[in-house]
Amino acid sequence: MKNLTPFILLTISLLLASVLNAQTVYTDPEYPIADEVVTVYFNATGTDLEGYTGDVYTHTGVTVNGQQWQYVIGSWGINNTQPQLTSLGNDLYKLDITT
């Protein structure tokens, strides 16, 4: 049993690392640069949208220097003006944001 302890600890550590590393929303590049395209990814695994096959929309914008919500795309609550995410399959979606 003593020889199994390091193996068990390693296994638990690897499992925790993979769970903690799983992100729901992330970008490419990780740190977006002004005036360059950024791709936002949404991983629906483990969310209420897991397994959902319909259209997914987002409300986007930013706050700059503590100012009110700016650079909003679309109108709140009106899906036909909101950005629609592209399904990549397996509960993964993306949105390319351009300047």
N, C-alpha and C positions, 0 to 999 in steps of 0.2 A: 504494500500500500504506500509506503514511503516513496518509492520510485515513481508512483503515479501522480504525486502532488504537483511537481513542476509541470507535467503535461496538462493536468486539470486547470492549473492557474493560467497557463498559456492559452488554453482553449477559451476560458472565460474572458481573458483579456482581449483576444481577437474578436470574439463575439460582441463584446461591449464596444470595441473600437469601430466595428462595422455599423452597429446601430447608431452610435453617436455621430458617425460621419455621414449618415444618410440625411440629406437635406431636402426639404420640401420645395424651397425656391432658391435658385442660384443663378448666377450670370456668367456669361462668357463674352469678354474677358471678365475675370473675377473683380477687377477694379476698373469700371468703365471710364473711358476717356471722352472728354467733350468733343463733339463733332465727329464721333466715330460710331459705327453700328454696334449695338450691344444686343445680345440674345439673352432673354430671360427664360429660364426653364422652370417648369412646375411639375414636380413629381407627386401625383395624387395618391400614391401608395400610402396607406395608413390614414387617409383623410376621408371625409364624407363623400368625396367624389371618386374614390377608388372603385373601379369597374364601370363607371359612368361612361356611356358611349355617345351622348349628345354633344352639342356645341358648348364650349367653355369660353367665357368672355372675362375681361379684366377691366378694372378701373385704374388708370395710371396717372401719376403726376409726382411732383417732388416739392419739398419745401427748401428754399434757398435762404441762408442766413436768417432763419427764424421767421421768414415771411410766410404768408398764407400759401395754401396749395397752389402750385404753378405748373405750367406746361402740361396741363391735363389733356388727355386724348379722349375725345367723345364726351357724352353727357351722361351724368349719373342716372342709372335706372333705365336707360334706353339702349337696348342691346344692339340695334342696327347702327349705332354710332360708336359703340365700344369696340376696342380691339379684340378680335377673336383669336384665341390661341390655336396653333396647329397641332393636331394630335400626331405624335410620333409612335404611337402604340405602347402597349404595356404600361398604361397610366402615366405616360410622360408627354408633356406638352411644351411648346416653345412659342415665344413671341419675339420677333426681330423689331427693335426700335431703332429707327433711323432719324437723322437730323432733318 
